[in-house]
């Protein structure tokens, strides 16, 4: 949240409104599957999943389906997101990642439901009520992505194949990271919001992690030491950090959020930053620049590098 915009209003009412907004956005981020601090891979019944042969699997997110396709795993159900792997074109759909159809899931008689760790608080109880075991993968960073692939490789006795997938992702990402020398030491701020206010993406977020690997300095690291992907910030302090680049990522009601970003960045305080003076303020779309990791790490890195070095119109 932009705390500086409320400075001067004072009073307990304003403080309550700020607190309510931070809480609301925190919940929303959790729903997006990206609102968790770095954590180990977790499962509601991981020991059972490892010790029992798993034959009927549902992928609760597109990212998990991508992992499964890369490992040649059959699935009995996938979510309704666009861009699913072609091999699952005729696989039954179970609804949106945040709110799947529990009755449909139960009807497919899965041994295991695999989804993002940000969904655990939303889905675990419902899955347990249906007698379905859940496995929750942390995809909050590049390292987490490769760890998730290796975890599934071990679970499904496909470790050699998983190692090959990880090697390919790492090789492609290493190539994408080359040629970014001009970005080293440049400051970046990533604003994340849904129209009512904004938070700052830290190095614990997926995009923050990739930007750091490109050599940039995320100003969020100076403004907050909280180990969370997104944190509230003071406009005054952020402007004092003078970022060279400002990236905005709309979430929720995207059109509303984009309009809010435009209004926010038109304020006089932002005009003092190098990013605004040089026209280095870029909106990000969540398809090219996702909030959680997937196997297209290299594609995202390449897109970020090109955007920051060449600009949005080139």
C-alpha positions in Angstrom: 0.0 0.0 0.0 1.2 3.5 -0.7 1.3 4.8 2.9 2.7 8.2 1.8 -0.5 9.1 0.0 -2.3 9.0 3.4 0.3 11.0 5.2 -1.1 14.1 6.7 -4.6 12.7 7.1 -3.7 11.4 10.5 -6.2 9.9 12.9 -7.2 6.5 13.9 -9.7 6.2 11.1 -7.0 6.5 8.4 -4.8 4.0 10.2 -7.7 1.6 10.4 -8.3 2.0 6.6 -4.7 1.4 5.9 -4.7 -1.7 8.0 -7.8 -3.0 6.4 -6.3 -2.5 2.9 -3.1 -4.2 3.7 -5.1 -7.2 5.1 -7.4 -7.3 2.1 -4.5 -7.2 -0.4 -2.7 -9.8 1.6 -5.7 -12.1 1.4 -6.0 -11.4 -2.4 -2.3 -12.2 -2.9 -2.8 -15.5 -1.1 -5.7 -16.3 -3.4 -3.4 -15.6 -6.4 -1.1 -18.4 -5.2 1.7 -16.0 -4.6 1.2 -14.7 -1.1 3.4 -17.0 0.8 6.9 -16.5 2.2 9.6 -18.9 1.0 8.8 -22.4 2.3 9.7 -26.0 1.8 7.5 -28.0 -0.4 4.6 -29.1 1.7 1.9 -31.8 1.5 -1.1 -32.6 3.7 0.0 -36.2 3.5 3.4 -36.2 2.0 4.6 -39.4 3.7 1.6 -41.3 2.3 2.1 -39.8 -1.1 5.7 -41.1 -1.2 5.0 -44.5 0.3 1.9 -45.4 -1.8 1.9 -45.8 -5.5 0.1 -42.8 -7.0 -1.8 -43.6 -10.2 -4.7 -41.1 -10.5 -3.5 -37.4 -10.3 -5.2 -34.1 -10.7 -3.2 -31.0 -11.5 -4.8 -28.0 -9.8 -2.9 -25.3 -11.8 -1.6 -24.9 -15.3 2.0 -24.8 -13.9 1.5 -28.2 -12.3 0.1 -29.5 -15.6 3.2 -28.2 -17.3 5.4 -30.1 -14.9 3.3 -33.2 -15.4 3.6 -33.0 -19.2 7.3 -32.5 -19.0 7.6 -35.7 -17.0 5.1 -37.6 -19.3 2.6 -38.1 -16.4 -1.0 -39.1 -17.1 -3.6 -36.9 -15.4 -7.2 -37.6 -14.6 -8.1 -33.9 -14.2 -6.8 -30.4 -14.8 -8.0 -26.8 -14.0 -9.8 -24.6 -16.5 -7.0 -22.1 -17.1 -6.1 -21.4 -20.8 -2.8 -22.6 -22.2 -2.8 -26.1 -20.9 -0.4 -28.7 -22.4 -1.8 -30.2 -25.6 -1.6 -33.7 -24.3 -4.3 -32.9 -21.7 -6.8 -31.4 -24.3 -9.4 -34.1 -23.5 -8.7 -34.4 -19.8 -11.7 -33.5 -17.6 -11.7 -30.0 -16.1 -12.2 -29.4 -12.4 -12.7 -25.6 -12.3 -10.6 -22.6 -11.4 -7.4 -23.1 -9.3 -8.7 -21.0 -6.4 -12.2 -22.6 -6.4 -12.3 -26.0 -8.0 -15.4 -28.2 -8.0 -14.9 -30.5 -5.1 -17.7 -32.9 -6.2 -16.1 -33.2 -9.7 -12.7 -33.8 -8.0 -14.2 -36.6 -5.9 -15.9 -38.2 -8.9 -12.5 -38.6 -10.6 -11.3 -40.7 -7.7 -7.8 -39.2 -7.5 -4.9 -40.5 -5.4 -3.4 -37.1 -5.3 -4.3 -33.5 -6.0 -1.3 -31.3 -6.8 -1.4 -27.5 -6.7 0.5 -24.4 -5.6 1.3 -23.9 -2.0 -0.5 -20.6 -2.0 -3.8 -22.6 -2.3 -3.3 -24.8 0.8 -5.3 -22.6 3.1 -8.1 -22.5 0.6 -8.3 -26.1 -0.5 -6.8 -28.5 2.1 -9.8 -28.8 4.3 -12.2 -29.4 1.4 -9.9 -32.0 -0.1 -9.6 -33.8 3.2 -13.4 -33.8 3.5 -13.5 -35.6 0.1 -10.8 -38.0 1.2 -8.3 -36.6 -1.3 -4.7 -36.1 -0.5 -3.1 -32.8 -1.4 0.5 -32.0 -2.4 1.3 -28.2 -2.4 4.3 -27.1 -4.4 6.1 -23.8 -3.7 6.7 -22.0 -7.0 7.7 -18.6 -5.6 11.2 -18.6 -7.1 13.3 -20.0 -9.9 14.9 -22.4 -7.5 11.5 -23.5 -6.3 10.5 -24.3 -9.8 13.4 -26.7 -10.3 12.9 -28.1 -6.8 9.2 -28.8 -7.7 10.2 -30.7 -10.8 12.7 -32.8 -8.9 10.2 -33.5 -6.2 7.7 -34.8 -8.7 10.4 -36.8 -10.4 11.2 -38.5 -7.2 7.5 -39.1 -6.3 6.7 -40.7 -9.7 10.0 -42.6 -10.2 11.0 -40.2 -13.0 14.1 -38.8 -11.5 16.3 -39.1 -14.6 13.6 -37.4 -16.7 13.2 -34.7 -14.1 17.0 -34.1 -14.1 16.9 -33.6 -17.8 14.0 -31.2 -17.6 15.8 -29.1 -14.9 19.1 -29.2 -16.9 17.2 -27.8 -19.9 15.5 -25.1 -17.9 18.8 -24.1 -16.3 20.6 -24.0 -19.6 18.0 -21.9 -21.3 17.8 -19.5 -18.3 21.6 -19.2 -18.2 21.5 -18.2 -21.9 18.7 -15.7 -21.3 20.6 -14.1 -18.4 23.6 -13.3 -20.7 23.9 -9.8 -22.1 22.4 -8.1 -19.1 25.6 -6.3 -18.0 24.2 -2.9 -18.5 21.5 -3.6 -15.9 23.9 -4.4 -13.1 23.4 -2.2 -10.1 20.4 -0.4 -11.6 17.5 0.1 -9.2 14.1 -1.3 -9.8 10.7 -1.0 -8.0 7.9 -3.4 -8.8 4.4 -2.2 -7.9 1.7 -4.8 -7.4 -1.9 -3.8 -7.0 -5.6 -4.3 -7.7 -6.9 -0.8 -8.0 -7.4 0.3 -4.4 -3.7 0.5 -3.4 -0.3 -1.0 -4.1 2.4 -3.1 -2.5 6.0 -3.5 -3.4 7.3 -6.8 -4.8 10.4 -8.0 -2.9 13.1 -10.5 -3.8 10.9 -13.2 -2.2 8.5 -12.8 -5.1 9.0 -14.6 -8.4 9.6 -11.5 -10.5 11.8 -9.9 -7.8 13.9 -13.1 -7.8 14.4 -12.9 -11.6 15.2 -9.2 -11.6 17.9 -9.8 -9.0 19.4 -12.6 -11.2 19.6 -10.0 -14.0 21.8 -7.9 -11.8 19.3 -5.2 -10.7 18.9 -4.0 -7.2 15.3 -4.2 -5.9 14.6 -1.1 -3.8 12.2 -3.2 -1.7 15.2 -4.9 -0.1 16.3 -1.5 1.3 12.8 -0.4 2.4 11.7 -3.6 4.1 13.4 -6.6 5.7 10.1 -8.6 6.0 10.5 -12.1 4.4 7.3 -11.7 2.3 6.8 -11.5 -1.4 4.9 -8.2 -1.2 5.1 -5.5 1.4 3.5 -2.1 2.0 5.7 1.0 1.4 6.1 4.7 2.0 6.1 6.8 -1.2 8.4 9.3 0.4 11.0 6.6 1.1 10.6 4.9 -2.2 11.1 8.1 -4.1 14.2 8.7 -2.0 15.6 5.4 -3.3 15.2 6.9 -6.9 14.6 3.7 -8.9 15.9 3.6 -12.5 13.0 1.5 -13.5 9.4 1.1 -12.2 7.4 -1.9 -13.2 3.7 -2.3 -12.5 1.8 -5.5 -12.3 -2.0 -5.3 -12.1 -4.0 -8.0 -10.4 -7.7 -8.7 -9.8 -9.7 -6.2 -11.7 -7.0 -5.5 -14.2 -8.5 -2.5 -16.0 -9.3 -0.9 -12.7 -5.8 -1.6 -11.4 -4.2 -0.2 -14.6 -6.2 3.0 -14.3 -5.2 3.3 -10.6 -1.5 2.9 -11.5 -1.8 5.6 -14.1 -3.4 8.0 -11.6 -0.8 7.1 -8.9 2.2 7.6 -11.1 0.9 11.0 -12.3 1.5 12.4 -8.8 4.2 15.0 -8.4 6.3 12.8 -6.1 6.9 10.2 -8.7 8.1 12.8 -11.2 11.3 13.1 -9.2 12.4 9.6 -9.9 14.9 8.7 -12.7 12.4 6.1 -13.9 9.7 8.6 -14.6 12.1 11.3 -16.0 13.5 8.8 -18.5 10.3 7.1 -19.4 11.3 3.8 -17.8 7.9 3.0 -16.3 6.6 -0.2 -17.8 3.3 -2.1 -17.2 3.7 -5.9 -17.1 1.1 -8.4 -18.3 0.7 -11.4 -16.0 0.9 -13.9 -18.9 4.4 -12.9 -20.0 5.4 -12.0 -16.4 3.6 -14.4 -14.1 3.4 -13.9 -10.3 4.4 -17.5 -9.7 7.0 -19.6 -11.4 6.7 -22.1 -14.2 8.9 -23.9 -16.7 9.0 -20.8 -19.0 11.6 -19.1 -16.7 13.9 -18.3 -19.6 11.1 -16.7 -21.6 10.3 -14.4 -18.7 13.9 -13.6 -18.1 14.4 -12.8 -21.8 11.3 -10.6 -21.8 12.4 -8.7 -18.7 15.9 -8.2 -20.1 14.6 -6.9 -23.5 12.0 -4.6 -21.8 14.6 -3.0 -19.6 17.3 -2.7 -22.1 15.3 -1.8 -25.2 12.0 -0.4 -23.9 8.4 -1.4 -24.3 8.0 -0.2 -27.9 11.0 -1.9 -29.4 
